[in-house]
């Protein structure tokens, strides 16, 4: 953990916890003293991470696109800690492909994961929040929502939808004193940058826009994770509503 923050007593649900930003967020939160309930599809990876993090981590295997199973899993996680006071919705996936050549079925699946999944996660997690004290909702978006590129239209739309929904969600939560933050990462080392981790939906339109400056590379996911831990550690009554985090050498998006 690269930042010093006291999260002792916080009880945080994290989705997408088996890899990338989600897994690193779990490490940062536990490093700051929080208890973490980790949700993801891959039980073997969750079990390994739980073993690494120790007694303040629990894991529940769940696909966030199965909303009934998601509600059950969040209830199980909340019981383990006698409630929750924060949720980090980090589950998601990238897609590359053209709109005129792509598959509407694949688009719907992506929207279920990148848009419906995070919002359903928040909907079910907030039900386990206390009425007072520090309570946080964090949605992990993408810089592709801000600057769409050729070949990222559907992915960008799914993340732009999340960004729009976030603004409405923030207004819903504010009267109850619940903080809301939209964390917007640029290009970081996650499975979304690998062939195995991205959905290729037909031919990918040519993109002549440079994404990184010469000699630059993707950032470390720990940077995003530590930022999330910092946000949760803010004093009650203060909130960071949106933060965009890019590697220094990232040019687009």
N, C-alpha and C positions, 0 to 999 in steps of 0.2 A: 504493500500500500504506500503510495507516494505522498499522501496528505495526512496530517494529524487531525483527527476528528473523533469526538466522543459520542458514540452511538449506543452506549450502554443502556439496556432496557428496551431498545427499539425492536419491533417484531415485523419483519419485512417479507413480503411475498415477492418472488422474482420468477417471471416466466422466461422461457428461452434460456434456462439456466445450465444447459449441458455443454455449452461451448461459447466462444467469442465474448461479446460484451456482457451477455447474461452471466456466464461463468465467472468472469473477472469481477463483475459487480458483486456477486456473492462473496468472493474472496475479500474485496475491499470492505464490505459491510461487516463481515465477521471480524476482520482485522480491526475495525473500529469499535467492536464490542456488541454489535447487534446480533440478534437471532434471526436466521434466514430460513424460510420455507421455499424450497427450490422445485419448480415445475418445468418439465420438458418431456418430450416423447421418448427419449433414449434412456431407458432405465439403467443400463450398464454404466453409462457416463455419469448419471446422477449419483449412483452408488459410489463410484470412485471419488467424486467430488465431496460427497457427504463424509466419506472416510477421511479425506484430507482435512476437512474443516472442523470435524469434531462434534462435540455434543450440542453446540448451538446451531447446528444445521440439520434440517429434516428434508426428505425428498419425497415427491409424489409424481409418478409417471403419468402424464396426461397430454393429450393433443388439444390445444386450445381451440381448434376448429370444431370440436365436439362439445358444444356448449353445455349439454346436460352433464357430461363427464367432467367438464371444467368446473361447474358449480359444485359438484360432489368433491372434487379434488381440493378446491379452495376451502370448503368446509372442513375437510380432514386436516389440512394444513393449519387452519385457524385453531382447531381444537388442540393441536400439539402445543401451541403457545398461549392458549387461553385468550385468543383474539389476535388481531393484527392492527398495526397503526401506520403501515406504509405498503405500497405496492409499486413494483417496477415492472412494467409490461415491455419486455425486450424480445419476445418471440416474433420472428419475421423471416422473410426470405426475399432474395433478389430475383428478378426476371429480366432477360434480354430477348428482344424480338420486335418485329414490326407490328403495327396495328392492322395494316391492310392484309397481312399474311398470317396473323396469329390465330390462336384458338380461344374463342369465347369461354369454352369450358375451363381452360387453364387460367384465364383471367379471373373467373369467378372463384376458383380455388385460391388464387393469390389474394383476392380481396377478403375472402373468409379468414385467411391467416393474418394479413397485414392491417386490416381495418376492423373487421368484426371481432376477431380474436382479442386484440388489446382492449377494445371497449367493453366486451363481455367480461374480461378479466377484472376491469375496474368495477363494473356493475356488481359483480359477486363479491369482490374483496371489500369494498367500502361497507357492505352490510355487516362486516365483522370489526369495523373501527369503533373505538370508544367515542363518547359524545364530546370529550374535551381533550386538550393536550395537543402535542405535535402530531399531525397526521399528514401524510404525503401521498400524492399520486404522481408517478413519473411515467410518461409515455416516451419510448425510444423511437424516434422517427428516422428521417434521412435527409441529407442535403439535396437529394434528387427531387424532393418535393418543392424545393425553392427554384432549382434550375434544371428542368428536364432536358435530356440529351437525346439525340437520335438513338433509337433502340431501347430506350428506357420508358417509353410512354405509359405502359400499363403499370409498371412498378412505381413510377413517379406519381401516377394518379392515385394509387393505393395509399402512398405516403402523404400526398397532398390532402386526401380525404381525412386522414388521421389528424393532420395539422388543423384542418377546419373544424373537425369535431372537438379537438382539444379546446379551442377557444370557447365553444359552447359549454363544454364540461367545466372549464375553469369558472365560468360564471355561475354554474349550478352549485359548485362546491364552496365558493368563496363565502356565502352567507353563513355556512356552518363552520367556518374557520379551517377548512381543509385546504392545504396548499397543493397547487398543481404546477407541474413543470413539463415542458416539451423539450427533450434533449435531442438535438439534431446532429448526428455524427456525419462527417464526410467519409473519406476513404481510410478505413482502418483494417488491420489484419484480422479478418474474420472469414468464416466459411463462405460468405457471400462473394468473396474475391476469387474463389476457386471454381474450376469447372464442375466439381462435385457438389458445390454449395449453391449454384445458381441454376434456375430453370431456363433452359434455352427453348424459346417458343418460336420455332421456324427460323427463317433467314433473319440475320441481324443487320439492320441498315448500317451503312458505313458511317463512322463517326470520325471526322477529321479534327475535332477539338481536343487539344492536349489536356489530359487530366492532371498530370504532374509535371512540375518543372524538371528540366534535365538534372539527373542525379538524385532526385527526391524519391521517396518511397512512402508507402502507406504508414499510418501511425499505429502505435501500440494500443490495443483495446483497453489496457489498464488505464490509459489517460481518460477515457470516457467513464470507466468504472469509478475512478477516484473523484471525478466531477460529480457523479451521482451521489457518492458518499458525502461529499462536501455539501451538496444541496440538502440532503436529509439532516445534516448536522447544523443547519442554520438555526438561530434562536427563534422561538415561537413568535409569530407575528410578522416575520420577514419571509419573503418568497422570491425565488428567481423563476419567472414564468416561462422563459425560453432561452436556451443557450445553443449556439451553433459552434461545433468543435471540428476543425479541420486540421490535418497536418500542415505545417508551415508551407511546404512546397506544393500543396494542392491548388490547381488552377480551376478545374471544373469537376463536378458541378458546384 
